[in-house]
Amino acid sequence: MKVSETMQAWMDIAPEWILNGPKWIGDFCYDFFKSFIYDDRWMQYAEGLGNTLLLTALALVLGLVLGVIVSLIRVSWDNTHTELQPGIGKFFLGLGNAICKVYLTVIRGTPVVVQIMIIFFVIMASSNNKILAGVVAFGINSGAYVAEIIRGGIMSIDRGQMEAGRSMGFGYVPTMRYIILPQAFKNVLPSLVNEFIVLLKETSIAGYVGLTDLTRAANIVRGVAYVDFLPLLGVAAIYLILVLFFTWLMGKLERRLRSSER
């Protein structure tokens, strides 16, 4: 049986002081061996970690693109709809604003696990690319929150900045591009990094569509090693290390931005 083979492999490599030592130490080391070392099971975690980071990075890019587009459409409508003359431009801007409002309402009002299942099993049912389905689902979900973060950052900029840009001869778009958006991004950077951290942890549900992410890798190992605690503890530790690392990077970036303002 597989268990006896595992035990034999453990006894072949385990030091005598562990085998002859206290039982709780031997049991712990044996569970660690089954969870990470035997049959190169650590590679399951490495594969899951790679998929998690790839999924998070691509979803973040998609979420940023969607968030910027949606926020600009909403802010442009709020700032200019009273000044625009009735016409095709105002019609399409109003239509875009309405679509964006529906998008934000639906995405922020439904669970992300339901969204990823709809995208994988319904919208992208003909595709077997689980990474792509996950990127689309998490990117669309993240884009809704990024849009509101960026919109809040833009609205926090004093309206005098827009008027100053206009007085310098800039149109609405150049003023947004060169004056408003750089300041807004600097203001919302901590919130964007926090959204990235939330996105990193949210990808742990990607296993619902069969994607071998970090959490699913732990579940696979649990099923073959008959050990629950150590695989889950290992995955939790990896997530914690990643969050601490990105938080540290965020702190360095904030300090650099503050020093550049002096």
N, C-alpha and C positions, 0 to 999 in steps of 0.2 A: 504494500500500500504506500501511497505518497507520503503519509505521515511518518511511517517507519523509515523510508528513504531519507526524509528530512532529518529525523533524529540521528540516523547513522552518519549523515554528512556533518551534523553538529558535533557528534562525539569524536569524529575524526580530526576536527580542527580546534576544538575547545581546549584551553589549557587545563591542566590537572587541578590547579587551585580553584577554578570555577566549578569543575565537575564535583570536586570533593568539598566544596565550600558550602555556605548556607544555602538552603533550598531556594529562598526568594531571589538570591543573586543569580543562581543558575537558571531559574525560570525566566527572570527578566532578560538575561543574555540570550537565552534560547528564543524568546519571542522577538528580540531585536534581530537575531540571525534570520529567523523566518520572514520578518517584515521587510528587511532591507538587503540582506546579503545573499541568502540562498537563491539559486537559480537566477542570479543577477537581477533581483527584483528592484534594486535601486534605479535600474534603467526605466522602469515604469514611471517613477517619479520624475526622472529627467525628461522623458518624453512629455509627460503631463505639464511640467513646468514650461517647456518650450512652447507647447500649444497655448498655454495660458498667457504667456508674454506676447506671443504673436497675435493672438486674438485680441488682447487688450490694446496693443499698439495700433493695429489696423482699425479697430472700432473707435479708438480715440481720434484718429485722423478723420474718419467719416463723421464722427460726432461733432468735431470742431468745424468741419466744412458746413454741415447742416446747420449747426448752431449759429455760425456767422451769417449765413444766408437768411435764416428765419429771423434772427434778431434785427438785421438791417431792413428787412421788409417791414417788420412791425414798427420799428422806430421811424422809418421813412414815412409810413402812413400816419403815425401819430403826429409827426412834426409838420407834415406838408398837406394833409388832406383838406384842411380848411383854406389853403392858399391856391391849390390846384384848380384850374378851370375844368369844368366837365368836358370829358373827352376820352379817347381810347387809353391814354396814359393813366389817367385817374381810375378808369374802369379796371385795368389789369392790375394796378397797384392795390386797389380795394379787393379784387378777387384773390390776389396773392395773400393779402392780410387775412382774409376769411379762411383760406386754406390753412394758413399757418396756425390760426387759432384752433381750428378743428384738430390739426396734428398735435398741438400741445395738449389739448384737452384729452384726446384719446390716449396718447402715449403716457402721459403722467397719471392718468386715471385707471390704468390697467396694469396688472403685474407683469414684470419683465419675463417671467417664466412662461406665461401664457403667450406673450408676444413671440418668443423664440420658437415655441411649439407651433404656432400658426404659420410662421414664416417657413419653418423646416418641413412640416407635414402637409401644409396646404399650398402656400404661395410658391415654394421652391421644392415641391414634392418630386419633380422630375430630376432634380439634381442630387448627386450623392456627395457633394462638396460640403462637408459639415463645417469646416472652417469658414467658408464663405457665408453659409447660413448664419453662423454665430456672429460674424462681423456685421452683417446687415442688421440682425436683430439688436445687438448691443449698440451698434453705431446709431441706429434710428432712436433707440431709447435714450442714449446719452445725449444725442443732439437736442432733444427737447429740453433737457435740464441746462445744457450749455447755452442754448438760445436765451433762456431767461436770465442766466448769469451775465451774459454779455449785454443783454438789453438793459439790465439793471446798472451795469457799469457805464454804458453810454448815457443813460438818463441821469447818472450822478454827476456828469460833467456839466459845469456851469454853461448856461445857454449863451453867455457872453463869448464863449470860445467859438461857437458857430458864427455869431455876428462878427467876431474879429476876423475869422476866415473869409467871410463874405466881403468885409471891408477891404481886405487885401486883394480882392479880385478873384478869389477861388469860388468855384461853383459848389453846389451841395455835395456832389460826390468827392471832389478833391479835398474839401474841408473834412469830410468824414474820414477819408483815407489818411491824410497827412497830419491832422490835428486831433480829431476826436478819438478815433480808434486806438492810436498808440497810448493815449492817456487811459482810456477805458481798459485796455488789456493789462496795463500795469496795476490798475486798481483791483481787477478781478482775478489776478493771477493766483492768489491763495485759494480762492473758491474753485478755480479751474483745476488746480493740483488736487484739491480735495475730491473733486468729481472724478479725476483719474484714479485716485485710490479707491473710491467707491466702485468704479467700473472694474478695477482689478479684482475686487472681492466678489462682485456680482457674477463674474464669469464662472464662478464655482458651480453654477446651475447648468452649465453647458452640457453636463452629462445626461440631462434629460433627453437630448437628441442623439446620444451615443458618442459625443465628442470626448476623446480621452484628454480631459484637462487634468489639472493637479488633483482635484477632489475625486474625480472618477478613478484616477490611478490608485488612490488610496483605497477606494471601494473594491477595485479589482484585487488588490493585494489582500485585503480583508477576507475576500471570498475564497482565496486559495490558501492563505496562511492560517486561517481560523484565529486571527488576532485582531482585536478591535482598537485597543487603546493606542498602541505605538504608531500604526499607520496614520491615524487621525491626528495624533499629537505631532507627528512629523510634518504633516501638511499644514497644521495650524502654525507651527514654528516657521515654516518657509514663508507663509503669507505674512506673518508678523515681521520677519526680517525684511521682506520686500517693502512693506509699508514704512518701516523705520528708515530704510534706505532712501525711499522717495521723499519722506518727510525731511530727512537731513539735506537732500538736494534742494528741496524747496526753501529751507532755511538759508542755505548758502546763496541761492538766487535772490531771495528777498534782501539779504544784507548787501549784495552787490548792487541791486537796484537802488537801495537807499543811499549807498555811497556815491552812486553816479548822479544823484540829485543835488549833492552838495557843491 
